[in-house]
Amino acid sequence: MPDRFPPIEPYRTGLLEAGDGNRIYFEECGNPEGKPALFVHGGPGSGSSAGPRRNFDPEKYRIILFDQRNCGRSLPNASDPAVDLSANTTDHLIADMELLRTHLGVEQWLLYGGSWGSTLIVAYTHRHPERVAQVVIAGITLCRREDIVWLYQGVGRFFPEEWERFRDHVPATERGEDVFDLLAAYGRLAGDPDRGVRERATVSWLTWEDTVVSLEPNGKPNAYSNRPEANKVAFVRLCAHYFSHAGFIDGEALLADAGKLAGIPAVLIHGRFDLGGPLTNAWELHRAWPGSRLEIVEDSGHTGSGTMGAVSRAALDGFARG
């Protein structure tokens, strides 16, 4: 199996009307008669890109990608402060995925993604188990309240100066009582009508995200702040919107009810050095999901590595053959 499959272009793209004024971008690549597979991007708000297409064998897979509400090429985009995010929750995203599946005439599909995408995949699989053939997820997160507190406060024990800068960007009078109030305040700043206020809040947030992954042995330097300018504000607004509301999901229930997913083959992939989403997330989900397989990648953190990519491709190739 090659390191990565060659670059490939979509044979179909579209904007799917999803209600509430939302139009969801989607694309299809690879073999139209192949095994349907949906890539679910992270963030929230990262949007999809050309890179994940290359993890699928284009001769075996009908590769489907989409941009979640208000990010990437979906419309309207959260970088516009006038865009209302009240109709953007995990339930809305699950409904969008089902709408897309129906629109494309897919009976069952493999789900592949990571980070926030793993939370959304597990939530969708709980809601629609009969529609999920297999699951491959990397960098597992569950959006339990403790997970969010760890990412946006607890990791500060390793980076105390940087965390204080992240916290102190929000005036003390607006920080509230806990980290969820702090994240909500960032959401207000990133959606402020004043462009300068939005940009400064965005830089502060992305600097913290870059700090969290900065110790990874094979990580991508400035992985968050290097994203295209047009996507940065949308990413921060959507992250703050979701994580200040604990992902609009009961992460504890996702884990506690994972026994109900028995019979759905799953490969869970996690980097040993994932500081933002510790390995215990993957370990606990693996223990709770009967028949799942856990692959621990020894040279990787949250942003991945060559080894993590190879493990993901091996899992996808195995399911294509199976």
Sequence and secondary structure as in RCSB ss.txt:
>XXXX:A:sequence
MPDRFPPIEPYRTGLLEAGDGNRIYFEECGNPEGKPALFVHGGPGSGSSAGPRRNFDPEKYRIILFDQRNCGRSL
PNASDPAVDLSANTTDHLIADMELLRTHLGVEQWLLYGGSWGSTLIVAYTHRHPERVAQVVIAGITLCRREDIVW
LYQGVGRFFPEEWERFRDHVPATERGEDVFDLLAAYGRLAGDPDRGVRERATVSWLTWEDTVVSLEPNGKPNAYS
NRPEANKVAFVRLCAHYFSHAGFIDGEALLADAGKLAGIPAVLIHGRFDLGGPLTNAWELHRAWPGSRLEIVEDS
GHTGSGTMGAVSRAALDGFARG
>XXXX:A:secstr
  SS      SEEEEEEEETTEEEEEEEEE TTSEEEEEE  TTTT   SGGGGGS TTTEEEEEE  TTSTTSB
S TTSTT   TT SHHHHHHHHHHHHHHHT S EEEEEEEHHHHHHHHHHHH GGGEEEEEEEEE    HHHHHH
HHTGGGGT HHHHHHHHHTS GGGS SSHHHHHHHHHHHHT SSHHHHHHHHHHHHHHHHHHTTT TT  TTTTT
TS HHHHHHHHHHHHHHHTTGGGS HHHHHHTGGGGTTS EEEEEETT SSS THHHHHHHHHSTT EEEEETT 
 TT  HHHHHHHHHHHHHHHH 
